[in-house]
């Protein structure tokens, strides 16, 4: 038997190849370049790689030629390119947050997380410039996410899932402050993530048993024509869904979210909230729309219940939070519910507006975490909500920006939160999921309360002695904050261009 | 048809003014006041221009300005007014400069160092958004203004409220309105999907819906408007907000902002969902009747002047409610005229109460008593405002109340008779309020408050004089306003709703 190499369209893969290459180069930089220089090499390297990757995405999108390549393992189509582009752009903004070093000497990351905080070894470590492995890890994660959105079979998808998950587990553990919390978060994320991956893989096996194939097109054909037991298909689909829903943080697979969001270094939390969400939903969209569209009668009721539970549980638990990072974590859970509502519309609009929502939410959440990074005292970030009381009097500018972001999360018009919610809800009504829209609207009401509470705390409370100050952001954080807030406004007031983009992206290629 | 873009300017000018004021430094308080006054006078001049450009016997909708916004969703910036909207826009144009003058010393009187320019910026922003609500004829644009309007009012109550419970009141106000708004959002989305992906009011009026879809969408809009108006049992936010807000802002809240609810019922509920409106009319009339009696009874029992005035408004909105849902032109015109007159009368009452509260430093009725001896002029104005509020013949609210009762009597005698009880109760709460505060023996504590010895100042006189003049003028000669209102009301009832007035029975018998 001869083994024939599959034809590879290198240009189509270029956005990912650039990032993988730069990540490998980044590892070499860390090994070879002197410690003082690493930061100054890594940041431009990552930035250039991301920009180049984004450039290739744009070029491919302009080519308008959709291909299946690498032996039908990877598909480059409109929605895939849109998602890849989103990941790159959000990744650049997240990179700005990661690269911030002015707020804390050496940045938010620590080289040897295992060193006991406050010990002699730790003080020594403090004097040295911070760790730079985060940059290649981030690039690996980003490239994995992009592959995840454009995988054309379940095995490639699984590989991509691991490629982007493993660096994230590590990144979570590297917080300079509150190190135990950070390590706890990483272990929790890793263990639960490993379980979810196992479920996913088991699901792949089941689907293979049913369809005899792992590529989406083959599965789609098998769903229509296979005479095998449908039970196998349903079990497989359920297992796959568990793996994917874990990544999107849907109830009841969301329990890791608050702990990980709180424990991880804030730039990484922002990165996960924005980019992982895009990747996870990109994968979910492709699996449901391409491979299993024809069994939507089977999964829509179940996933609908999950979406409803996600919205309600996320909203209700957000009300009780006293820590801003945990609050944003539960808000991210609830937002996963809105995204699922859009996804389950199972029509063109569903695809379009889910993608639009992902981008809109990504920018808003990045800007929100950028401000969380800035509100700090001598012990690092002051994340407890009680500490935010009266912030509006101390720093009216940042409090105004944060208020705007909170209003965006609450879905007030003229912010991207409104246009995004309108899109997914309209798609869901069009897809006969009106009951989900009603639950979505009801949960939005509950969810408005915690956001409003933050606004009340900032503006209407008198500042206490322990109200922290808002640090002056370095250029990187300022840029991230500006981009996030500006996009939240633009996508809310004039979303025409973005809507045009998601519209032009068309449908998935089968 | 004039080419001058009146409505566009009326919406954008105040918003621009608010933006300019937002950049005023805190120290420039005096300049900010003058700027706000001049700016709102310019806006008032524009409303006068718009009133003159509007041809009373001409097309139903006039002064149309139309610009594209989000073509993908069929959203446009479409501004146009019918007679009803024009009257409300004129009311705003007239009231806001007076409120600016009335607020001259409001901010300084508050404890804590609060920004004067920010107060006037919020006031102007509110003005622009309120004009936008009445002028929009694109459903989404209406919704956007409807929701965005909450934000400045929320900060006016929360940051500049005099009350201890201002935070509670601000949050309650915001959440109540937001809940209503989200119900409306669900209905707006349904309307967009079922009405053929357009938000144009004129197109949607022509659209046909299934019975149940129409009823659900009616309820979505109706709940939002009933909360805003407010109708019983959605009213509990108003006394809190009305008593906590600074008196000038409360005047604006009750006199104009709440009219959005009744205006919305006329323009959106009745016109878009005629069959559902007929189906739910008995329910709406029942709620309105309960509101008349309940609001009046609670007003009788209040010890706080601002809360008392808030409860009288709930009773008055009941009258407007039965006027609308009686479905006769007479009652409808009466209801719209009532919206204007209530704005003038209750606005005046709230402003005068504000003068009293500012002097005494308390809104509790117990803290007054015999004050008429100290401030005879102020007491006289207070009396006129009270008389206007109980609809004494010769004041403008009498005309509207009479028209409403006349129109209702023609179709449903029971309702008219019960509603008449409200007039008796109105006499009770107004006269008793006046008696307890202004007449009788002088409360000795008042002698120790130096401010209570100062009678109406020139500035205050300038605020109340135009309002009193208009109340008396329209009380004797309401024709100019009725000429504008009648065609619009007639069109709403006969064209959109498809009901015709019952023939007068007495003539038939002859």
Contacts between the chains, C-beta under 8 A, distances in Angstrom:
chain1	res1	chain2	res2	distance
A	407	B	151	6.9
A	410	B	178	7.5
A	411	B	182	7.9
A	412	B	147	5.7
A	412	B	148	6.8
A	412	B	150	7.8
A	412	B	151	6.9
A	413	B	143	6.7
A	413	B	144	3.9
A	413	B	147	4.9
A	413	B	148	5.5
A	414	B	144	6.3
A	414	B	148	5.8
A	418	B	144	7.8
A	418	B	147	7.9
A	419	B	70	8.0
A	421	B	185	7.9
A	422	B	73	7.8
A	422	B	185	7.5
A	422	B	189	6.7
A	425	B	185	7.5
A	425	B	186	7.4
A	425	B	189	5.0
A	426	B	189	5.0
A	426	B	192	6.0
A	426	B	193	6.0
A	429	B	189	5.4
A	429	B	190	5.9
A	429	B	193	4.5
A	430	B	193	5.2
A	434	B	190	7.4
A	437	B	186	6.1
A	437	B	189	6.6
A	438	B	186	6.1
A	441	B	182	4.8
A	441	B	183	6.9
A	441	B	185	6.3
A	441	B	186	4.6
A	442	B	182	7.8
A	444	B	182	5.5
A	445	B	175	7.6
A	445	B	178	6.6
A	445	B	179	5.0
A	445	B	182	5.4
A	448	B	175	6.7
A	448	B	178	5.3
A	449	B	175	6.6
A	452	B	171	6.1
A	452	B	174	6.1
A	452	B	175	7.0
A	453	B	171	7.9
A	456	B	158	6.9
A	456	B	167	5.9
A	456	B	170	7.4
A	456	B	171	6.0
A	459	B	155	7.2
A	459	B	158	6.8
A	459	B	159	6.3
A	460	B	158	4.8
A	460	B	159	6.5
A	460	B	166	7.5
A	460	B	167	4.8
A	460	B	170	7.0
A	461	B	167	7.9
A	462	B	112	7.8
A	494	B	69	7.8
A	494	B	70	7.6
A	495	B	70	6.2
A	496	B	70	5.8
A	496	B	71	6.8
A	496	B	72	6.8
A	499	B	70	6.9
A	499	B	72	4.4
A	499	B	73	7.6
A	500	B	72	7.1
A	503	B	72	6.6
